[in-house]
Structures are given as C-alpha cells and as structure tokens.
C-alpha cells in the first residue's frame, strides 16, 4: 500500500474521490497527509472528516515558495508520503518539492493537455468552441501542466453547454479516472 499526500486548494471533490476509493479498497493507498494553501477551503473539512493529518498554510506568510515548500517537505518526510497527489491544488510546484519527489508528483487537469493548460481550462474550452474537452492525469514538472501525460479521457461538449454542465461532466470523469490511474500507477511501481 502506497503512502500518499494529497494537495488541494478548493472544495476537494477529487480529494474525496481518492479518499473514498482508498477506503473501499479500490485504491491501494493510505492518505497520510493533506496539504491546503487556503485556510477557508471546504477540502479541509473533508480531510477532517476522513481523520487525515493536515498542513494548512498561507503562502504570503512565508518569504517565498522555497520557504513554504521546505516546511511542506518536512511534513511530507514526517508522514512517510511516497507520492504527492495534486487534486485541485492551484500553485505551481517549485524546485524544492520537484527535486525530492521527482517522478512522484501527479496532477489532474480538466482538459486534454496540451490544450487549455493553466487556470480556467473549462472556460477556455467553452470560449474556443471546441466540440471535445476532457481530463488529463500527468506527472508534474517545472512547467504549468507540461509534464508527461499518464492518461486522458475525452468529454464531449454539447451545443448549448454551460460552464456548470461541462464542469459536472468533467468532475464525473475525474472522480472515476483519477483513483483508477493512481491504482494502475502504484501497481506498476510495486
């Protein structure tokens, strides 16, 4: 069973999907640490409900990215986390964590990368009038959503699609795909 840390910034629906899959035995992983950069985020309550140790911080309370990442790295080491799983974490990972967890930081993104990287991928897809978007699970590197792709799944964009309806469809795919891809990855690395 792999020990993982999950990072989130918002409501934590992907965190919950991972936690649920782990508790059902569909994902052979134990979440040993939850990291959040927004003290008011609902994902914190989700982690509390799952009784997972948390580290919550405010980036501007530190001199820079390297400073808060050193603290995160210490928490990761203390927890024994083998992988870092980004689940709606809205910060770029810096060299401090990339060096220590090279090839072991995974992210999920709501588009078929390389299309629509960065923030508001759903809005970008709708504004571009594409017929298909999707979900990408990828390894994290120093760029924004530029790491090697592990898996992708497409999501059709219907005529008259709204941000809310597309987001719902993408979340449904994310919540199924992410735990499945992580399980496959962990099995391959055992």
N, C-alpha and C positions, 0 to 999 in steps of 0.2 A: 504494500500500500504506500503510495507516494504522499509525502507531506507537502502541502501547498499553502501559499499565502495568496489571498485574493485582494486586489486593489479595486476600489470603486469611488466614484465622486457623487453619484446621484441616488436614484431610487433603489438601485440594487436588484433589478429583476434578473439579470444574468447571474449575479451572486447567488440569488435564491435558487435558480435553476441548478447551479452547480452543487449547492448545499443539499437540495432535495435528491439529486442523483446520487450523491455520496451516501446520504442516509438510507436510500433504497438499495444500495449495493450495485447500482448501475455504473458508478464511477468509483474505482478502487483508489480513493484518495481521502485524506483527512485534512480538513482546513485547519491549520494550526495558527493562523494569524489573519486578521482582517485589517487593511490599511485604508484610511479615508482622509482626503485633504479638505473636506468640507464639514465642519462640526455639526451643521444642521441637517445633513443628508439623511434621508429615510433608510438608506442602506445600513446605517449604524444600528438602528433599531432591529433590522433584520439579523445582523450579526449578534446582537444581544440576545435575541430570541433563540438563536442557534447555540448560544453559550460559547461563542468563539472569542478568544482574546483579541483585543483591538488596539490599534495605534491610530489616533486621530490627531491631525496636526493642521496648522495654518501656515502655508508657505511663507507669507510675509513676516512671520515671527522669526525667520532664520535669515542669516546673511546672504544666502543664495541656495541654489539647487544642491550643490555639493554638500552643504551643511545639513539640510534635512535628509538627504539621501544617506549620509553617514549614520544618522540616527535610525533611519529605516533599516539599513543594512545590519546594524547591531540587533535590532528587534528580529529580523529575519534569522540571524545566526542563533539567537537565543531560542527561537521557536523550532529550529531544525528544518525550516522550509527548504525543500529541494527545488521547487518551481515557483515562479511568480506568475499569477494569472490575472491579467488586466480585464476587468469587467465593467467598462464604463468609467475608467479612470482617465480624467481629462488633462493629464500632464504628460509631457514627453519625458521618457526615462533618460536619465543622464549617465555619463561615463562611470560614476561610482557603482551603480547597480548593474549596468551593462557588462562591466568587466567581471564582476563577481558572479553573475548569473548568465553569462554568455550561452546562448542556445537554450536557455531555460526560462525565458520570459515570453509569454504568449498573450496575444491580444485578439479581440473580436472587433470587427468593424462592419457597420451597416451599409456596405456597398460591395460591388465586385471589383476589388482593387485590381489594377491601379486606378480605376475610375473613382472619382469623388473621394480623395483622401481628406483627412483633417476633419474639422468641425462641420456639423450640419450636412452630412452626406445625404440624408433623406431630402432635405431642402434642395441640395444641389441636383439630385436626380430629377426631382419634380420640375425644377426650373429649366433643366436641359431637355425635357420632354422625351426622355428615353422610354422605351417600352419594357425594359427589364432592368432591375437593380438586383440586390441580393445581400449576401453575408459572406464575409471572409474571415477565416481564422488564420493568423500568421505569427511567425516569430517576430520579436521586436529587435530592431537595430537602432542606430542613432538617428534615423530619419523619421518623418511623420508618415506612418502607415506604409513604409517601404520595405519591411523585412520579408524574408522568404515566405511564400504562401504555403500553408499546410492543407487547407480545404476551402472550398467555396460552394455555395448553393444559391441558385438564382431565385428571384421573386419577381413575378410578373407585375407590371404597373398597368392597371386597368384605366380605361378612359374615365375621366372624372375623379380619379384617385385623389384623396386629400392627404395631407401630412399625417393626420391621425390614423386613417385607414391603412396607409402604407407602413407607418410605424408599427401598428398592430401586427400586420403580416410579417414584417421583418423580425419583430420580437418572437413570434411563434417559431420561426425558423431558428433564430439564435438559441432559444431555450432548449431546443431539441439537438441542434448541431454541436454546440459548444461542449456539453458534457460528453457526447459521443466521440468527438475528435480528441478530447483530452484523454479519454479512456484508451483509445487506439494508440495515441502517442505514448502514454505511460506503459502500456503493454509492450510496445516496441522497445522501450528503454529499460526494461527489467532485466 
